[in-house]
Amino acid sequence: MYKILVFSMTRMGDIIQSIPFFRRLRKKHPHAQVDLLVESCFSDVAGFLPGIDNIIEVRLEDLLLCFDRKRGADFPSGITYYRKLVDSLRRSGYGEVWNLTHTKPFTVLSALVGGEHANGVTLDDNGLQKVNKAWLKYFYATNLSRPWCQFNLVDIYANCIDGIPQDFGRSIKIAPQRYRDRYPQGYNPKYDSKRIAIHPGASQAAKMWPLAKYIDVAKRLSDSGREIVIIGGKSDRALGEQIARQCKAINLVGKTSIPELAAVLEDCDLLISNDSGPMHMAAAVGTQVIAITLGSALGSETAPYGTDHWVIEPRVECFPCSAEKVCGRRNCADHISANHLIELVEACLLKRPLSAWMQNDTRIRLYKTARDKDNGQLRLLRCGDDSDDIRESRNRLFRTLWPIWLENASPGERDYTPIDSGFRSVIEEILCETRKAVKLCVRLAGCSPHSKESWTRIEILHGELNQVDRKLNRLLASVDVLKSVLAYLMIEKGSVGGHTLQEQARQTAQVYSDLTRMLSASLPEGPQTESQKKEDKEVCYENLPEWS
């Protein structure tokens, strides 16, 4: 039997967001054994995933403690634990391994268990990091260059499984029999009013909307006759108690199992939440969500999956937070007020249109979730006028461009928002350099490493290619939206395989050729001169005379 292993050593939300990935994986391999390696504390969440045959639990904390110098590291125990895990997984004989966890221990594990059959972040034969599968390269690149991720993580995972109809399985709905009617003790709601769940916690403090604002919203909603249910994990208990002291509410913080949490969320009419696991759980059971996106969270990447959810985020230059920069201000949370949330609640519960004030408030970006008609992928529809929002227009543009590189798609209809002259000038300079790079790689591929004359030529060509690379890197780093393109380019080049100069040069030529195709599609079409037509033909490196 063909066996597949998936690493998902992540948090609740990431596991829920991988539901379509597993649905599509099972569609592609209907008779395979699919096993999941998961953090033991999230095994209940993993139980919601479709098409899983076996769940293999790992206590990640135990493993990491063995290597934590500050907490009395026990290296021999850690190595022994890790070796036993590797041996156990190797004995199972997996023909395919997927690593959805971007951490060093599981990058190494992916290489040790999956070898040449590993997908995602892994190691090559020389022990150097590489990333297999274009969409996982994209996710890795946009994590390195925020805020330029134009696709939801659900779709990024799902797009990794090719050979399946584009729109197949794009839902995170979980089977009702796994949670329905499994209410926790103390949950005695009234069924004569609208019920609103509030989740004030998050995995990081920077992602949390201020507690005082949650209290304000909860009091106003409770006073208007709505029933409030406060949810969260054990670490959120203090938050839940403070809200419950200020208004009438059912406080379930730290009192629910995963199935019980799902049952409670399905029983509510609406959830107000920071970017978090319960937010994704609510979307998975069909409850409408108002998501407050702060800190390093990014709505386009982690919005609740499905239609008619709301995402509100601050409109400030430094949003989202970068791991490279420490922010001492946290003023982004001040841009989102209790009044914003109250109006969104009324819009959801009463089907009331938003006011002009709400739609055009320049302190926020407000989105509603929808689906692409052609492939079913999630997209965020901006509310209000965004004509002066450069980030918005460039994200729309690159959402149409990335599939050209990631899926070798033909350039289709794109967002024809005018490109400013400065941006266009940079793109044109980049294209000039990528075309040079293609030609240099092809010439390198034509060199024989068996003669002294060829080695001299190889050194010269290598030096010229380094010069082109340095200029290309500088140009890509000069425009924010292109930093993710630079990160992806570096990952692609780092993932080039082959054991000969010719193989590596050809693969690198393909990388530059793909980049040229993608960025060429960003420029408005116009009449081409004969020299431009010749140049574009040569970008396809197989058409160059040296190639034959």
C-alpha positions in Angstrom: 0.0 0.0 0.0 1.2 3.5 -0.9 1.8 5.5 2.3 1.8 9.3 2.8 3.0 11.1 5.9 2.1 14.8 6.7 3.8 16.9 9.4 1.4 19.4 10.9 3.2 20.5 14.1 1.3 23.8 14.2 -1.5 25.5 16.1 -5.2 24.9 16.0 -5.9 27.5 13.3 -3.3 26.1 10.9 -4.6 22.6 11.3 -8.2 23.7 10.5 -6.9 25.6 7.5 -5.4 22.5 6.1 -8.7 20.7 5.8 -9.0 21.2 2.0 -5.4 20.0 1.6 -6.3 16.7 3.1 -9.6 16.5 1.2 -7.7 17.0 -2.1 -4.9 14.7 -1.1 -7.4 11.9 -0.5 -9.1 12.6 -3.8 -5.7 12.2 -5.6 -4.8 9.1 -3.6 -8.1 7.4 -2.8 -6.4 4.1 -1.8 -3.3 5.3 0.0 -2.7 5.3 3.8 -2.5 8.9 5.0 -0.9 9.4 8.4 -0.6 12.7 10.3 2.2 13.7 12.7 0.8 16.3 15.1 1.5 17.9 18.4 -0.3 15.8 21.1 -2.2 18.8 22.6 -3.9 19.3 19.2 -4.8 15.7 18.5 -8.5 16.5 19.1 -8.3 19.2 16.4 -6.6 16.7 14.1 -9.6 14.5 14.5 -11.6 16.9 12.4 -9.4 16.4 9.4 -10.9 14.3 6.6 -9.2 11.3 5.0 -6.7 10.6 7.9 -6.0 7.0 8.7 -3.6 7.3 11.6 -2.7 10.2 13.9 0.9 10.0 15.3 1.2 12.2 18.4 4.5 14.0 19.4 5.0 16.0 22.6 6.9 18.9 21.0 7.6 20.5 24.4 9.4 17.5 25.6 11.6 17.4 22.5 12.4 21.1 22.6 13.1 21.1 26.4 16.0 18.7 25.7 17.7 21.4 23.6 16.8 24.4 25.8 20.0 25.6 27.5 18.1 28.0 29.8 16.0 25.2 31.2 18.6 22.5 31.9 19.0 21.0 28.4 19.5 17.2 28.3 21.1 16.7 24.9 21.5 12.9 25.1 17.8 12.4 25.9 16.8 14.8 23.1 19.0 13.0 20.5 17.7 9.6 21.7 14.1 10.7 21.5 14.6 12.2 18.0 16.4 9.1 16.7 13.7 6.8 17.9 11.1 9.0 16.1 13.1 8.9 12.9 13.6 5.2 13.1 9.9 4.5 13.8 8.8 6.7 10.8 11.4 5.2 8.5 10.2 1.7 9.2 6.8 2.6 8.0 8.1 3.1 4.4 6.4 6.3 3.4 6.5 7.0 -0.4 5.5 10.6 0.1 6.2 13.1 2.9 4.6 16.6 3.3 6.1 19.1 5.7 3.7 21.8 6.6 5.8 22.9 9.6 8.5 25.6 8.9 10.8 24.8 11.9 14.3 23.4 11.9 13.6 20.1 13.7 11.0 19.2 11.2 12.9 20.4 8.2 15.6 17.9 9.2 13.0 15.2 10.0 11.4 15.7 6.6 14.8 15.0 4.9 15.6 12.0 7.1 12.2 10.4 6.6 11.2 11.6 3.2 14.5 11.9 1.4 13.8 12.7 -2.3 10.1 12.1 -1.7 9.8 15.1 0.8 7.6 18.1 -0.1 7.8 21.5 1.6 10.8 22.7 3.6 13.5 20.0 3.6 17.2 19.5 3.0 19.1 18.5 -0.2 21.8 15.9 -0.5 24.3 18.3 0.9 22.3 19.2 3.9 21.3 22.6 2.6 17.7 23.9 3.1 15.4 23.8 0.1 11.7 24.0 -0.4 9.8 21.7 -2.8 6.4 22.6 -4.3 5.8 26.1 -5.7 3.0 27.2 -3.5 4.9 26.3 -0.3 7.8 28.3 -1.6 5.4 31.2 -2.1 4.1 30.9 1.5 7.7 30.7 2.8 8.7 33.7 0.7 5.7 35.9 1.8 6.4 35.0 5.4 9.8 36.5 4.9 8.4 39.6 3.3 5.2 40.9 4.8 2.5 42.2 4.0 2.6 40.8 0.5 0.8 37.5 0.7 -2.2 37.7 -1.7 -3.7 34.3 -1.0 -5.4 32.6 2.0 -3.4 29.9 3.7 -6.2 27.5 3.0 -5.8 27.9 -0.7 -2.0 27.9 -0.5 -2.2 24.4 1.1 -4.9 23.2 -1.3 -3.0 24.4 -4.4 -0.1 22.1 -3.5 -2.2 19.1 -4.6 -2.2 19.3 -8.4 -4.1 17.1 -10.9 -7.4 17.9 -9.1 -10.1 20.3 -10.4 -9.3 23.7 -9.1 -12.5 24.2 -7.2 -12.6 20.7 -5.6 -12.7 20.5 -1.8 -12.4 24.2 -1.0 -14.3 24.2 2.2 -13.2 23.9 5.8 -16.6 22.6 7.0 -16.2 19.8 9.5 -18.5 16.8 9.9 -21.3 17.8 12.4 -21.3 14.3 14.1 -17.9 15.0 15.5 -19.1 17.9 17.7 -22.8 18.6 17.5 -24.7 18.8 20.8 -21.6 18.2 22.9 -22.1 21.2 25.1 -20.0 21.8 28.2 -21.3 22.0 31.7 -22.5 25.5 32.6 -23.7 26.3 29.1 -27.4 27.2 29.5 -28.2 29.8 26.9 -31.5 31.6 26.3 -33.0 30.9 22.9 -35.0 34.1 22.7 -32.2 36.4 21.7 -29.2 36.6 19.3 -26.1 35.0 20.8 -22.7 36.5 20.2 -19.4 34.7 21.1 -16.4 36.8 22.0 -12.8 35.5 22.0 -10.4 38.1 23.5 -7.3 36.0 23.4 -4.7 35.2 20.8 -1.4 33.3 20.5 0.6 36.6 20.7 -0.1 39.8 22.8 0.4 41.9 19.7 -2.5 40.2 18.0 -4.9 41.1 20.8 -7.4 44.0 20.6 -7.3 45.9 23.9 -9.4 44.2 26.6 -11.1 47.6 27.6 -12.5 47.7 24.1 -13.8 44.2 24.3 -15.5 45.0 27.6 -17.1 48.1 26.0 -18.5 46.1 23.1 -19.7 43.3 25.4 -21.5 45.7 27.7 -23.2 47.6 24.9 -24.3 44.3 23.2 -25.5 42.8 26.5 -27.4 46.0 27.3 -29.2 45.8 24.0 -30.5 42.3 24.8 -27.9 40.2 23.0 -26.5 37.1 24.9 -22.8 37.1 25.3 -20.7 33.9 25.4 -17.0 34.4 26.2 -14.7 31.6 25.0 -10.9 30.9 25.1 -8.3 28.6 26.4 -7.0 28.2 30.0 -4.4 31.0 29.4 -7.3 33.4 28.7 -9.1 32.9 32.0 -8.2 36.3 33.4 -9.5 38.0 30.3 -12.8 36.1 30.5 -13.2 36.9 34.2 -12.7 40.7 33.6 -15.3 40.8 30.8 -17.8 38.7 32.8 -17.5 41.1 35.8 -18.6 44.0 33.6 -21.6 42.5 31.9 -24.0 39.6 31.8 -22.2 36.8 30.0 -21.7 33.0 29.9 -18.1 32.6 30.7 -16.7 29.4 29.2 -13.0 30.5 29.0 -10.8 27.5 29.8 -13.9 25.2 30.3 -14.4 23.6 26.9 -12.8 20.7 25.1 -12.3 21.1 21.3 -15.5 19.3 20.4 -17.4 21.3 23.0 -16.0 24.6 21.7 -17.1 23.6 18.2 -20.6 22.9 19.5 -20.9 26.2 21.3 -19.6 28.2 18.3 -22.1 26.5 16.0 -24.9 27.5 18.5 -23.9 31.2 18.3 -25.1 33.6 15.6 -21.8 35.5 15.5 -18.2 35.4 16.7 -16.0 38.5 17.4 -12.4 37.5 17.6 -8.8 38.3 17.2 -6.9 36.2 14.6 -6.9 32.8 16.3 -7.8 29.2 16.3 -11.4 29.7 17.6 -11.9 32.1 14.7 -11.1 29.4 12.2 -13.2 26.9 14.2 -16.2 29.2 14.0 -15.8 29.4 10.2 -15.5 25.6 10.0 -18.9 25.1 11.8 -20.7 27.8 9.7 -20.8 30.7 12.2 -20.2 34.2 10.8 -17.1 35.9 12.0 -15.9 39.4 12.6 -12.1 39.1 12.6 -9.9 41.9 14.2 -6.5 41.6 12.6 -3.6 43.0 14.5 0.1 42.4 15.1 1.8 40.0 12.6 -1.6 38.6 11.4 -2.6 39.5 7.8 -6.2 39.3 6.6 -5.4 38.2 3.1 -3.5 35.2 4.5 -5.5 34.1 7.5 -9.0 35.5 7.1 -11.8 33.2 8.2 -12.5 30.9 5.2 -15.9 31.1 3.6 -18.2 33.8 2.4 -19.7 36.8 4.2 -17.1 37.0 7.1 -15.8 40.5 8.0 -12.1 41.4 8.4 -11.1 44.7 10.0 -7.5 45.8 10.2 -5.7 49.1 11.0 -4.5 51.2 8.1 -1.0 52.2 9.2 2.3 52.0 7.3 3.9 49.5 9.6 1.1 47.0 9.5 1.4 44.0 9.8 4.2 43.8 12.4 7.5 42.4 11.2 9.5 39.9 13.3 12.6 41.9 12.4 11.3 45.2 14.1 10.2 45.7 17.7 7.3 48.1 18.0 7.0 50.1 21.2 3.9 52.0 20.2 1.0 49.5 19.5 -1.0 52.4 18.2 -2.4 50.3 15.4 -5.0 48.9 17.8 -6.3 52.5 18.5 -7.4 52.7 14.8 -10.1 50.2 15.5 -12.8 51.4 17.8 -15.7 49.8 19.7 -18.1 51.8 17.4 -16.6 50.0 14.4 -17.4 46.7 16.0 -20.9 47.6 17.0 -21.8 48.7 13.5 -20.4 45.5 12.1 -22.4 43.5 14.5 -25.6 45.3 13.5 -24.8 44.8 9.9 -24.4 41.0 10.5 -27.4 40.5 12.7 -29.9 42.9 11.1 -28.6 42.6 7.5 -28.2 46.4 7.7 -25.9 48.2 5.1 -22.8 49.9 6.5 -22.8 53.6 6.9 -20.7 55.8 4.6 -18.6 56.7 7.7 -17.7 53.1 8.3 -16.9 52.4 4.6 -14.7 55.4 4.1 -13.0 55.7 7.5 -9.3 56.1 6.6 -8.1 54.7 9.9 -9.1 51.1 8.9 -9.1 48.6 6.0 -12.4 46.7 6.0 -13.1 43.6 3.9 -15.8 41.0 3.3 -14.8 37.5 2.3 -16.0 36.1 -1.1 -15.0 33.5 -3.6 -13.3 33.7 -7.0 -15.7 32.6 -9.7 -13.2 30.7 -11.7 -11.4 28.6 -9.1 -13.3 28.9 -5.8 -10.4 30.5 -4.0 -11.0 33.0 -1.2 -10.6 36.7 -1.9 -11.2 39.8 0.2 -13.5 42.5 -1.1 -12.5 45.9 0.1 -15.3 48.1 1.4 -15.2 51.8 0.5 -12.9 53.7 -1.8 -9.4 52.4 -2.0 -8.2 54.3 -5.0 -5.4 56.0 -3.0 -4.2 52.8 -1.3 -1.1 51.7 -3.1 -0.7 48.5 -1.1 -4.2 47.5 -2.1 -3.8 48.0 -5.8 -0.4 46.3 -5.9 -1.7 43.3 -4.0 -4.6 43.0 -6.5 -2.1 43.1 -9.4 0.2 40.5 -8.0 -2.7 38.2 -7.1 -3.2 37.8 -10.9 0.6 37.6 -11.6 1.8 34.9 -9.2 0.0 31.9 -10.9 2.1 32.7 -14.0 5.2 31.6 -12.1 3.7 29.2 -9.5 1.5 27.2 -11.9 3.0 28.1 -15.3 -0.4 29.7 -16.1 -0.9 31.8 -19.2 -1.2 35.5 -18.5 -4.9 36.1 -18.3 -7.0 39.1 -17.3 -5.2 41.3 -14.7 -6.1 44.2 -12.6 -5.5 47.2 -14.9 -5.0 49.7 -12.1 -2.5 52.1 -13.7 1.1 51.5 -12.7 2.9 54.6 -11.6 5.9 55.6 -13.8 8.4 54.9 -11.0 7.2 51.4 -10.4 7.0 50.7 -14.2 10.6 52.0 -14.6 11.8 49.5 -11.9 10.0 46.6 -13.6 11.5 47.5 -16.9 15.0 47.6 -15.4 14.4 44.2 -13.7 13.3 42.7 -17.0 16.4 43.9 -18.7 18.5 42.1 -16.0 16.5 38.9 -16.0 16.9 38.6 -19.8 20.6 39.0 -19.4 20.6 36.3 -16.7 18.8 33.8 -19.0 21.4 34.3 -21.7 24.3 34.0 -19.3 22.9 30.7 -17.8 22.4 29.3 -21.3 26.0 30.1 -22.1 27.2 28.4 -18.9 25.2 25.3 -19.8 27.1 25.2 -23.1 30.5 25.1 -21.4 32.3 21.9 -21.0 34.1 21.5 -17.7 36.7 19.2 -19.2 39.0 21.8 -20.7 41.1 24.7 -19.3 39.7 27.1 -21.9 36.1 26.3 -20.7 37.0 26.9 -17.1 38.3 30.3 -18.0 35.0 31.0 -19.8 33.0 29.6 -16.9 34.8 32.0 -14.5 34.0 35.0 -16.7 30.4 34.1 -17.2 30.0 33.3 -13.5 31.4 36.8 -12.6 29.0 38.5 -15.1 26.0 36.5 -13.7 27.0 37.6 -10.1 27.0 41.2 -11.3 23.5 40.8 -12.8 22.3 39.1 -9.6 23.5 41.9 -7.4 21.8 44.5 -9.5 18.6 42.4 -9.7 18.5 41.9 -6.0 18.9 45.6 -5.4 16.1 46.5 -7.8 13.7 43.9 -6.3 14.5 45.1 -2.8 13.8 48.7 -3.7 10.0 48.2 -3.9 8.0 46.7 -1.0 5.8 44.4 -3.1 8.8 43.1 -5.0 10.6 42.0 -1.8 8.4 38.8 -1.7 9.4 38.2 -5.4 13.1 38.5 -4.3 12.5 36.1 -1.4 10.8 33.6 -3.8 13.7 34.0 -6.4 16.2 33.2 -3.7 14.3 30.1 -2.6 13.9 28.9 -6.2 17.6 29.3 -6.8 18.5 27.6 -3.5 16.2 24.7 -4.5 18.0 24.1 -7.9 19.1 20.5 -8.2 21.3 18.6 -10.6 24.7 17.2 -10.3 26.4 18.9 -13.3 27.0 22.4 -14.3 24.8 21.9 -17.3 21.8 20.7 -15.3 22.1 23.5 -12.7 22.5 26.2 -15.4 19.5 25.0 -17.3 17.3 25.0 -14.2 18.6 28.4 -13.2 17.8 29.7 -16.7 14.2 28.4 -16.2 13.9 30.3 -12.9 14.9 33.6 -14.6 12.7 32.9 -17.6 9.7 32.3 -15.3 10.4 35.5 -13.4 10.5 37.4 -16.8 7.2 35.9 -17.9 5.5 37.0 -14.7 6.8 40.5 -14.5 6.3 41.1 -18.2 2.6 40.5 -17.7 2.5 43.4 -15.2 3.1 46.0 -17.9 0.2 47.3 -20.0 0.1 45.7 -23.5 1.1 47.9 -26.4 2.5 47.6 -29.9 5.9 45.8 -29.9 8.8 46.6 -32.1 10.6 43.8 -34.0 13.5 44.0 -31.5 11.2 43.6 -28.5 9.5 40.6 -30.2 13.0 39.0 -30.8 14.0 39.7 -27.2 10.8 38.2 -25.8 11.3 35.1 -27.9 14.9 34.8 -26.5 13.6 34.9 -22.9 12.4 31.3 -23.6 15.9 30.0 -23.2 15.2 26.9 -25.4 15.0 29.3 -28.4 18.5 30.6 -27.9 21.0 29.3 -30.5 23.4 28.3 -27.8 20.8 25.9 -26.3 21.0 23.5 -29.3 
